[in-house]
Structure formats: structure tokens, C-alpha cells
Amino acid sequence: MKRTSRGVRRVTARLLDVLAALYERPAGAHGYALIRACGVPARGATVYEHLARLRVDGWVTATWEQSPPGGRPARRTYTLTETGRERARRLLVERGRLAA
């Protein structure tokens, strides 16, 4: 699949949803919070696929939660990199999803 000049492979509505959700959360968010923000079914496979591609492309970092409370499984928190935040902002403005 050919990449665009911004590094992403193809810009879809779901990708824009993921980028907007991340952009609105500068401190990062775990996958389930992003799935809810994007309004997709609970499994959110496409959200995780986009997050994986964005990590490979250098737009997003992911860190595992340390010592989750109550014995629940650790969650991965996704955060836009500085470059990813800049590129996401440009793409969201260009696509009318964010005011200039």
C-alpha cells in the first residue's frame, strides 16, 4: 500500500476519528477510551489497527500502565508524538475536523 506524503497509508473517516480522539487527549488515552471516543463497537479492531500503523509510522507511542489497581490487567496508553501531533493537526484542519 502506498503511503501519502504525511506517512499514513490511507486517510479514512475512522483514522480521522482516532487522530481527533488522540489530539483531544494530549496526555494520552488507553485503547478502550479511544474506542468509546470513536463510537465503534466494544472490540474496536479497526481502532487498534490504526493505532498499530500510527506507531509504525512514528505518529504514536504506546506505554504499558505500571501496577494497575485492583489486580486488573495493565492497559496500554497511546500518545501522539510531537511530530504526530503536528501532522494530525494539519490533517484534521485540512479535512475540516479541527478549526484552523
C-alpha positions in Angstrom: 0.0 0.0 0.0 1.4 3.4 -1.0 2.0 6.0 1.7 0.9 9.6 1.5 3.3 12.4 1.9 2.3 12.5 5.6 3.3 8.9 6.2 -0.1 7.4 6.6 -1.2 4.8 4.1 -4.8 5.9 3.5 -6.9 8.6 5.2 -10.3 7.2 6.2 -13.0 8.5 8.4 -12.1 6.1 11.2 -8.4 7.2 11.0 -9.6 10.8 11.4 -11.7 9.7 14.4 -8.7 8.1 16.0 -6.4 11.1 15.3 -9.1 13.5 16.7 -9.6 11.4 19.8 -5.8 11.4 20.4 -5.4 15.1 19.6 -8.1 15.9 22.2 -6.1 13.9 24.8 -2.6 15.3 24.9 -1.7 13.2 28.0 -2.7 10.1 26.1 -5.5 7.6 26.4 -5.9 3.8 26.7 -7.4 1.9 23.8 -10.9 1.4 25.3 -11.2 5.2 25.9 -10.3 5.8 22.3 -12.8 3.1 21.1 -15.5 4.8 23.1 -14.5 8.3 21.8 -14.7 6.9 18.2 -18.1 5.4 18.8 -17.2 1.9 17.5 -18.3 -1.5 18.8 -16.5 -2.6 22.0 -13.9 -4.7 20.3 -12.7 -1.8 18.2 -10.4 -3.8 15.9 -10.1 -1.0 13.4 -9.1 1.4 16.1 -6.3 -0.9 17.3 -5.2 -1.5 13.6 -4.9 2.3 13.1 -3.0 2.7 16.4 -0.6 0.0 15.3 0.0 1.6 12.0 0.4 5.0 13.6 3.0 3.6 15.9 5.0 2.1 13.0 4.7 5.4 11.1 6.1 7.3 14.2 2.9 9.3 14.9 2.0 7.5 18.2 3.9 6.0 21.2 2.4 3.3 23.5 3.3 2.6 27.1 2.0 0.0 29.4 0.4 1.1 32.7 2.5 0.3 35.7 0.9 -1.5 38.7 -2.8 -1.3 37.7 -5.1 -1.1 40.7 -7.3 -3.9 41.9 -5.4 -6.6 40.1 -6.9 -5.7 36.7 -4.8 -6.2 33.6 -2.5 -3.4 32.6 -3.7 -1.1 29.9 -1.6 0.4 27.1 -1.7 4.2 26.8 -1.4 5.8 23.4 0.0 9.3 22.9 0.7 11.3 19.8 4.4 12.1 19.4 5.4 15.7 18.8 5.6 15.0 15.1 2.4 13.0 15.1 0.6 15.8 16.9 1.8 18.3 14.4 0.8 16.1 11.4 -2.5 15.1 13.0 -3.4 18.8 13.5 -2.6 19.6 9.9 -4.6 16.6 8.6 -7.6 17.3 10.8 -7.6 21.0 9.8 -7.3 20.0 6.1 -10.2 17.6 6.4 -12.4 20.0 8.3 -12.3 18.1 11.6 -10.5 20.9 13.5 -10.6 24.7 13.3 -7.5 26.3 11.9 
